[in-house]
Amino acid sequence: MIRSTPPVGRPVAAGRPRPAGLLAAVVAGVVPVPAFPAPALWWLAWIAVVPLLLVVRAAATPGDGAARAWCGMTAYIVATQYWLAPSAGPGLIGMGLLLGALWLPWGWVTHRLLAGRVTGRRMLTAVLLLPSAWVLAEAARSGQSLGGPWALLGTSQWNQPALLASAAWGGVWLTSFLIMAVNVAVAAALIGGSGRDRTVALTVAAACVAIGPAAACTSRPAGSSGPAGSSLEAGAVRVALVQPGDIVVAEDRTVAAEAITASLGAQRPDLVVWGESSVGRDLAGDPETTARLTGLSRRIGADLLVNVDARAPSGGIHKTAVLIGPDGMLGSYQKVRLVPFGETVPLRPVLEPITRHTKAAVEDRRHGAGPAVLHTDGLTIGPLISFETTFPDLTRRQVLLGADLLAYQSSTSTFQGSWAQPQLAGMVAVRAVESGRPAVHAALSGVSSAFDARGRRLGWLPATERGALVLDVPLDSVETGYSRLGDWVPALAAVLLAAGAFRLTVRRARDG
């Protein structure tokens, strides 16, 4: 299945990778970056990896190709997360090198399959194996300690519900797989071969693009309704997302959020969501603040989902989503996955001397026990906090717990004005499609957003604006393949690569 032929007219040379090739890989690695917000050139993702594929293919050996892939993906990681520099400092380059190394196998396989004449059969093999290697690298880099699943190729389609619909079948992994498959097919068509081979390649590319719209056509939303006397009765919930702005002092943030919320009574919201770290006092130990928020809920006739970033009586600091109703606290959820460097420093005794002069966390936050849902009158809310928005498995577990609405809270004040803010807000659409549940995202300082269960945008409040985004969120839900089956795409990718490796081993044994 994997067989290499030297490129026509190019001798195979041994030795170290050539600097010019590595530099070309670095340049090619940043080509896909504008596909993500803020530029959001979503269409670019479908062809943006072609330059890197061609650079890797042109390497003298498979090992050289792997090195070029490493350089290209290091540049990709650093460019898509440039805004981490104030927190990670020089560690950002080290992180890029570490994560970029996960694409070494992808580079090796790319050279083995695309070097030389690419026949229709070899192209079909490449369309299966190269996306598999890419998705496995994405899955490997998605661990919390490695920074989480940020800038996965599939998330670039967040604002294209028809193309993103493939995530309902296989999560963001399937969307990434399809985008990479199209890039491989386009590269194969450019490389050459017969006219028939080019036709097969372009046909495969078109078929992969069509899978998303096909998934969109097969989704069947199921209606939902709540108790009489509220918008829930009509199968929708009126949600207000409060965005007071980049306010440094915790008490001032709370006062600003209260003022905005108090002005919403005439709009009759059912639920008001505040951003991350909107309350700087532990509510369990501060009855005065709790009573004030309870009274606010009673006055406007809506439950409040606030977020506490404060030291608990036990001594540790948690990020906690707290649901408050007219009669007091209704439940809470403590953040499970913390931001490396931003909220916890991995290997602190070793890395603290490096991070001492950055914006890295001075004290580690504490982890919560696990995903949870919160209940109001007729509505089950699945809360997650900031960084957790990037993890598809957390959303899936909340759906299994019965969530009707996904509610995300973030701050991103550290990254004010950077691409981090719209990227995080856009990921909410991906989580909505994967889970088949509507999702809202309240950002303390922007960007706040909301999407229905099929990923269609309901509202967007840029980071430059202050106030509240009030909208009716349909509670229609879609039972998705990803919610039922989980991460089956990375598992299948591993099987395909294992089959390819086995075939290569058998062929080598037979030939020599």
C-alpha positions in Angstrom: 0.0 0.0 0.0 2.9 2.4 0.7 5.5 2.3 -2.0 8.0 5.0 -2.9 9.3 5.9 -6.3 11.9 8.7 -6.7 10.5 11.8 -8.5 11.1 11.7 -12.2 14.4 13.5 -13.1 15.4 13.9 -9.5 18.1 11.7 -7.9 17.6 10.5 -4.4 20.2 12.0 -2.1 21.1 11.1 1.4 22.3 13.3 4.1 20.9 16.1 6.2 17.8 18.0 5.3 18.5 21.1 3.2 17.9 24.5 4.9 16.1 25.8 1.8 13.6 23.0 2.0 13.0 23.5 5.7 12.5 27.2 5.2 10.0 26.6 2.4 8.2 24.2 4.8 8.0 27.0 7.4 6.4 29.4 4.9 4.0 26.7 3.6 3.0 25.9 7.2 1.5 29.3 7.9 -0.6 29.3 4.7 -3.7 27.8 6.4 -3.7 30.3 9.3 -6.0 32.9 7.7 -8.7 30.1 7.4 -9.3 30.6 11.1 -10.9 33.7 12.7 -10.4 36.6 12.7 -9.8 36.5 8.9 -12.1 33.4 8.7 -11.2 32.6 5.1 -12.9 29.2 5.5 -12.5 28.2 1.8 -8.8 28.5 2.1 -8.6 25.4 4.4 -9.6 23.1 1.5 -6.5 24.0 -0.5 -4.2 25.6 2.1 -2.2 22.4 2.9 -1.4 21.8 -0.7 1.9 23.9 -0.6 3.1 21.9 2.4 2.3 18.6 0.7 4.3 19.7 -2.4 7.2 20.9 -0.3 7.3 17.6 1.7 7.0 15.6 -1.6 10.0 17.4 -3.0 12.3 16.2 -0.2 15.2 13.9 -1.1 14.2 11.2 1.3 11.2 10.2 3.5 13.2 11.3 6.6 13.8 14.7 5.0 10.1 14.9 4.2 9.3 14.2 7.9 11.7 17.0 8.9 10.0 19.4 6.6 6.6 18.5 7.9 7.9 19.1 11.5 9.1 22.6 10.5 5.9 23.4 8.7 3.6 22.3 11.5 5.8 24.1 14.1 5.2 27.3 12.2 1.5 26.5 12.0 1.2 25.9 15.8 3.1 29.1 16.7 1.2 31.2 14.2 -2.3 30.0 15.2 -1.5 30.6 18.9 0.8 33.6 18.7 -1.3 35.3 21.3 0.0 32.9 23.9 3.4 34.7 23.9 2.6 37.0 26.9 1.8 33.9 29.0 4.2 31.3 27.7 7.1 33.5 26.8 9.9 31.6 25.0 8.0 28.4 25.9 5.8 29.1 22.9 8.6 28.1 20.5 9.3 25.0 22.5 5.6 24.2 22.5 5.5 24.6 18.7 8.5 22.3 18.3 7.0 19.7 20.6 3.5 19.7 19.0 5.0 20.0 15.5 6.9 16.7 16.0 3.5 14.9 16.1 3.4 15.4 12.3 6.7 13.6 11.7 4.8 10.4 10.7 2.5 12.4 8.4 5.5 13.9 6.6 7.1 10.5 6.2 4.0 8.9 4.8 3.4 11.9 2.6 6.8 11.5 0.9 6.3 7.8 0.5 3.0 8.2 -1.3 3.4 11.4 -3.3 7.0 11.3 -4.4 7.2 10.2 -8.0 4.2 9.5 -10.4 0.9 9.5 -8.5 -1.4 7.0 -10.2 -5.1 6.8 -9.4 -4.5 3.9 -7.1 -1.7 5.6 -5.2 -3.9 8.8 -4.9 -6.7 6.8 -3.4 -4.3 5.3 -0.9 -3.0 8.7 -0.1 -6.5 10.1 0.4 -7.1 7.5 3.1 -3.7 7.4 4.8 -2.6 11.1 4.8 -5.8 12.4 6.4 -5.6 9.5 8.9 -2.0 10.5 9.9 -3.2 14.1 10.2 -6.2 13.4 12.3 -4.1 11.2 14.7 -1.6 14.0 15.1 -4.5 16.4 15.9 -5.9 13.9 18.4 -2.6 13.5 20.0 -2.0 17.3 20.4 -5.5 17.7 21.9 -4.5 16.6 25.4 -5.0 19.2 28.1 -1.3 19.2 29.0 -0.4 19.9 25.4 -2.6 22.9 25.1 -5.8 21.3 24.1 -7.5 20.9 20.6 -6.8 24.4 19.3 -6.9 25.3 15.6 -7.9 21.9 14.4 -8.3 22.0 10.7 -12.0 21.2 10.9 -12.8 24.1 13.1 -12.1 26.5 10.2 -15.6 25.6 8.9 -17.3 27.1 12.0 -19.2 29.7 9.9 -20.3 27.3 7.1 -23.1 25.1 8.6 -23.5 23.0 5.4 -19.8 22.0 5.4 -19.5 21.8 9.1 -22.4 19.3 9.2 -20.0 16.4 8.8 -19.0 17.0 12.4 -22.5 15.7 13.4 -21.4 12.3 12.0 -17.9 12.1 13.3 -17.0 15.2 15.3 -14.5 17.8 14.2 -12.2 14.9 13.4 -14.3 13.9 10.4 -14.4 17.5 9.1 -10.6 17.6 9.5 -10.3 14.3 7.7 -12.4 15.5 4.7 -10.5 18.8 4.4 -7.2 17.0 4.4 -8.5 14.5 1.9 -9.4 17.3 -0.5 -6.0 18.9 -0.1 -4.4 15.5 -0.9 -6.6 15.0 -4.0 -5.9 18.5 -5.3 -2.1 18.0 -4.8 -2.3 14.7 -6.6 -4.1 16.5 -9.5 -1.4 19.1 -9.7 1.5 16.6 -9.5 0.5 15.1 -12.8 -0.1 11.7 -14.2 -2.6 10.9 -16.9 -5.7 12.9 -17.6 -7.7 10.0 -16.1 -5.7 10.1 -12.9 -6.4 13.9 -12.6 -10.1 13.3 -13.2 -10.2 10.7 -10.5 -8.4 13.0 -8.1 -10.8 15.9 -8.7 -13.8 13.6 -8.4 -12.6 12.4 -5.1 -12.1 16.0 -3.9 -15.7 16.9 -5.0 -17.1 13.9 -3.2 -15.3 14.8 0.0 -16.7 18.3 -0.1 -20.2 17.0 -0.7 -20.2 14.9 2.5 -21.0 17.9 4.7 -24.0 19.0 2.8 -25.2 15.4 2.6 -25.0 15.2 6.4 -26.9 18.5 6.7 -29.7 17.1 4.6 -30.1 14.0 6.8 -30.3 15.8 10.2 -33.7 15.9 11.7 -34.2 18.4 14.6 -36.5 17.3 17.3 -38.6 20.0 18.9 -38.6 20.9 22.6 -41.0 22.9 24.7 -41.1 24.0 28.3 -43.6 25.2 30.9 -46.4 27.6 30.1 -45.8 31.3 30.7 -42.2 31.6 29.3 -40.5 31.5 25.9 -39.7 27.8 26.7 -43.3 27.0 25.9 -42.7 27.9 22.3 -39.6 25.6 22.1 -37.1 28.4 22.7 -35.3 30.0 25.5 -34.6 33.7 25.7 -31.0 34.1 26.7 -29.1 37.3 27.5 -25.3 37.2 27.2 -23.7 39.9 29.3 -20.4 41.4 28.1 -19.2 44.2 30.4 -15.7 44.5 28.9 -12.1 44.3 29.9 -12.3 45.4 33.6 -9.4 44.6 35.8 -10.9 44.9 39.3 -13.1 41.9 40.2 -15.6 43.9 42.2 -16.0 46.4 39.3 -16.7 43.5 36.9 -19.5 42.3 39.1 -21.0 45.8 39.5 -20.9 46.3 35.7 -22.5 42.9 35.0 -25.2 43.7 37.6 -26.0 47.0 36.0 -26.3 45.5 32.5 -28.5 42.7 33.8 -30.8 45.1 35.8 -31.6 46.8 32.5 -32.9 43.7 30.9 -36.2 43.3 32.8 -38.3 44.7 29.9 -36.9 42.1 27.5 -38.1 39.3 29.7 -35.1 36.9 29.5 -35.4 33.3 30.8 -31.6 33.0 31.5 -28.8 35.5 31.8 -25.3 34.3 31.3 -22.2 36.2 32.6 -18.7 35.6 31.5 -15.8 33.9 33.2 -14.5 35.4 36.4 -17.4 37.8 36.6 -17.7 37.4 40.4 -14.6 37.7 42.5 -16.0 36.5 45.8 -16.8 32.9 46.9 -20.6 32.9 47.1 -20.7 30.1 49.6 -18.8 32.3 52.1 -20.3 35.6 51.1 -24.0 35.7 51.9 -24.3 39.4 51.1 -23.2 39.0 47.5 -25.4 35.9 47.1 -28.4 37.7 48.4 -27.8 40.6 46.1 -27.6 38.3 43.0 -30.7 36.4 44.2 -32.6 39.7 44.5 -31.4 40.6 41.0 -32.7 37.3 39.6 -36.0 37.9 41.3 -36.4 41.5 39.9 -35.8 40.6 36.3 -37.6 37.2 36.4 -34.7 35.2 35.1 -32.1 32.8 36.4 -28.5 33.9 36.4 -25.5 31.8 35.4 -22.5 33.6 36.9 -18.9 32.6 37.2 -16.8 32.8 40.4 -13.1 33.1 40.4 -12.2 33.3 44.1 -10.5 31.5 46.9 -12.8 29.0 48.6 -13.0 28.5 52.4 -10.9 25.4 51.9 -8.1 27.6 50.6 -7.9 26.6 46.9 -9.0 28.8 44.0 -11.6 27.3 41.6 -13.3 28.6 38.4 -17.0 27.9 39.2 -20.2 28.3 37.2 -23.0 29.1 39.6 -26.7 29.1 38.7 -28.8 31.5 40.8 -32.5 31.7 40.8 -35.1 33.9 42.6 -34.8 31.7 45.7 -31.0 31.3 45.8 -28.3 29.0 44.4 -29.6 26.2 42.2 -26.3 24.4 41.5 -22.7 24.8 40.4 -20.0 23.4 38.2 -16.2 23.7 38.8 -13.9 23.9 35.8 -12.2 20.6 35.1 -9.6 21.4 32.5 -7.3 24.3 33.2 -5.3 26.4 30.8 -1.6 25.4 30.7 0.4 28.4 31.9 -2.7 30.6 32.1 -4.3 28.8 35.0 -1.7 26.2 36.0 2.0 25.8 35.2 3.0 22.3 34.2 6.1 21.1 36.0 6.1 24.3 38.0 9.3 23.7 39.9 11.2 23.3 36.6 9.4 25.9 34.4 8.7 28.6 37.0 12.1 30.4 36.4 11.2 30.7 32.7 7.6 31.9 33.3 8.3 34.2 36.2 8.5 37.2 34.0 5.4 36.3 31.9 1.7 36.5 32.5 1.6 32.8 33.6 -0.4 31.9 36.6 1.3 32.7 39.9 -0.8 30.1 41.7 -2.4 27.0 40.2 -6.2 26.8 40.1 -7.9 23.7 41.4 -9.6 21.1 39.2 -13.3 20.3 39.5 -14.6 16.7 39.9 -16.1 16.3 36.4 -18.8 17.4 33.9 -22.2 18.3 35.3 -25.5 19.8 34.3 -27.6 22.4 36.0 -31.3 22.4 36.2 -33.8 25.3 36.0 -37.6 25.2 35.5 -37.9 23.1 32.3 -34.3 23.5 31.1 -31.1 21.5 31.6 -28.0 23.5 31.1 -24.6 22.1 30.3 -22.0 24.7 31.5 -18.3 24.7 30.5 -15.7 27.4 31.1 -13.5 29.1 28.5 -10.7 26.6 27.6 -13.1 23.8 28.0 -15.0 25.0 24.9 -12.3 23.4 22.8 -12.9 19.9 24.0 -15.5 17.9 22.1 -15.6 15.0 24.7 -16.7 17.3 27.5 -19.7 18.5 25.4 -20.6 14.9 24.5 -20.6 13.9 28.1 -23.0 16.8 29.0 -25.3 15.7 26.2 -25.3 12.2 27.7 -26.2 13.8 31.0 -29.3 15.3 29.4 -28.2 18.9 28.5 -30.8 20.9 26.4 -28.6 23.9 26.1 -24.8 24.3 26.2 -23.6 27.4 28.0 -20.0 28.5 27.8 -18.4 31.3 29.9 -15.0 32.9 29.0 -12.9 35.9 29.7 -10.0 36.1 27.2 -9.0 39.5 28.6 -5.4 38.4 28.6 -5.7 38.1 24.8 -7.8 41.2 24.3 -7.8 42.3 20.6 -6.1 39.1 19.4 -7.5 36.4 17.1 -7.9 34.2 20.2 -11.3 35.8 20.9 -13.1 35.1 17.7 -11.5 31.7 17.4 -12.9 30.7 20.8 -16.3 32.1 19.9 -16.4 30.2 16.6 -15.6 26.9 18.3 -19.0 27.1 19.9 -20.6 26.4 16.5 -18.5 23.3 16.2 -19.6 22.0 19.6 -23.2 22.7 18.7 -23.1 20.7 15.5 -21.2 17.8 17.2 -23.7 17.6 20.0 -26.8 18.5 18.2 -27.6 21.0 20.9 -27.9 24.9 20.8 -24.9 26.6 22.4 -24.4 30.1 23.8 -21.1 31.7 24.8 -20.9 34.7 27.1 -17.5 36.4 27.1 -16.5 38.9 29.8 -14.6 41.0 27.3 -15.7 39.5 23.9 -16.5 37.8 21.7 -20.0 36.5 22.8 -21.8 34.2 20.4 -24.8 31.9 20.0 -25.6 29.1 17.5 -28.5 26.7 17.0 -28.2 22.9 17.0 -27.2 22.9 13.3 -24.5 25.5 13.7 -26.4 28.5 12.3 -25.3 31.7 13.9 -28.0 33.4 16.1 -25.9 36.2 17.5 -22.4 37.7 17.6 -21.2 40.5 19.9 -17.7 41.7 18.9 -15.0 42.4 21.5 -15.3 46.1 20.8 -18.9 46.3 22.1 -20.2 46.4 25.6 -23.7 45.4 26.9 -25.9 42.4 26.4 -26.8 40.2 23.5 -30.4 39.1 23.9 -31.8 36.4 21.6 -34.3 33.6 21.4 -32.5 30.3 21.2 -34.5 27.4 19.6 -34.3 24.3 21.7 -34.6 22.0 18.8 -32.1 19.2 19.1 -30.4 16.7 16.7 -29.4 13.2 17.7 -25.9 13.0 16.2 -23.6 10.1 15.3 -20.8 11.8 17.3 -22.9 11.9 20.5 -23.7 8.2 20.1 -20.3 6.9 18.9 -17.8 9.4 20.2 -14.3 9.5 18.7 -14.7 6.8 16.1 -12.8 8.7 13.4 -9.4 8.8 15.2 -9.9 5.1 15.9 -10.6 4.3 12.3 -7.6 6.4 11.3 -5.4 4.3 13.5 -6.7 1.1 11.9 -6.1 2.4 8.4 -2.5 3.4 9.2 -1.9 0.1 10.9 -3.2 -1.7 7.8 -0.9 0.4 5.6 2.1 -0.4 7.8 1.3 -4.1 7.8 1.0 -4.0 4.0 4.4 -2.3 3.7 6.1 -4.8 6.0 4.7 -7.7 4.1 5.8 -6.2 0.8 9.3 -5.6 2.0 9.6 -9.1 3.3 8.4 -10.5 0.0 10.7 -8.3 -2.0 13.8 -8.8 -0.1 
